[in-house]
Amino acid sequence: MTSSLKIVQTTNEQPIAEFFQASVGEWRSERRYYTLPQGETKEVESLITIRFLQQGCEELQNLAQLHDLSKLEILTCGAQVSWESTDVLKPGKESKGCTLFGALGNILYRDRGFATTKPVTAQYYFSNFQTLSLRTEYNSSVFEEEIKLIGSKYRTRQSIISRAGEQLMIGQYLEKRV
């Protein structure tokens, strides 16, 4: 019984491992956020570095501990995403940080969310092998994101943030491999 469960998990988690591995490297991200309904725009440029995390590595064990998972080596794979960002419209306004993702089944465990520093989880699925879709819910908000690999040199992302069924922000990204 246990071995068949592992086979199912491996089969389900193979696409996320392949997606993370295909995303490894440095990316230059140009993105625009639209605040709704006003339509205010924010433009941000970032340098993003993505590193693949293998099952059992220290980062995934720490992430499992943050989420109170019973076995610290249960997350099958993951990614570490670091960024350094600059607000294009407000020079000098910068941010940098790092976040961890760990996969188990169809859940991505994260050490922090988009709008919180607390650990969160996201449900994920693939509409095709190059397109990862995420849905994260916390603090009465819903964060829906789609990340699409376009060949080996480009990625697009779109994020939609909603609260109480009303869309508050849309983010659109073009990322080029450096």
Disulfide bonds with the S-S distance in Angstrom:
none
